[in-house]
Amino acid sequence: AAVAGYGVKLFYLLLPVFGFLVGLVLGAQLVTAILGDAFLATVAGWGVGVVLGIVLAVVAGVWYWAAIVILAGGAGWMLGTGLLAAIGITDGLLPLVAGAVLAAVVAIVTIAVDGPTLLVAVLTSLAGSAYAVAGVMLVLRQATLAELEHGAVQAIAGDTVALIAWLVVAVAALAFQLLDARGRAADLLAGIGRPTTS
């Protein structure tokens, strides 16, 4: 929920965390696809996920544009695999390929439009609200941990109320972030225009 509402502000602090989570999920999904094991059910899944997570966390923390690409790619991956899972395609390489293609497309568009702040606001609103709604569903036992294997979108995709809640929370979070960013910009400009006293 904090990511959904304060994504732009928290983004710089959370770059390594985003990198780690993307790497953890990606590594675990690769092991699941290759070995046929359940998501994060084996030492191999955890090991590959943690190692890839650490690598992406370091890269994201050190290099800003890498972090933008990792976040954009991670959101694309989540949407690609989650949408296929929502229509019942969860096994084999097709979800991995769809996730990789959508990850690449979102990352390329991010670089092409040179709009990191807006992109960060949109992606953190969508991702944060998806995980917030999925978390509430887990607490209320309306979803299982296994349904999160392909991301929060899979967990909420089969539930109309959850989908509506996701969209409402995402729009509200995006509006909040954009208004907050606009307010900070106005405060900065007002501060620049004030005469200094000595």
Protein Blocks (a to p, Z undefined) as FASTA:
>chain_A
ZZmmmmmmmmmmmmmmmmmmmmmmmmmmmmmmmnopaehkbfklmmmmmmmmmmmmmmmm
mmmklmmmmmmmmmmmmmmmmmmmmnopaghjklmmmmmmmmmmmmmmmmmnopmklmmm
mmmmmmmmmmmmmmmmmmnopacfklmmnojklmmmmpmklmmmmmmmmmmmmmmmmmmm
mmmmmmmmmmmmpccdZZ
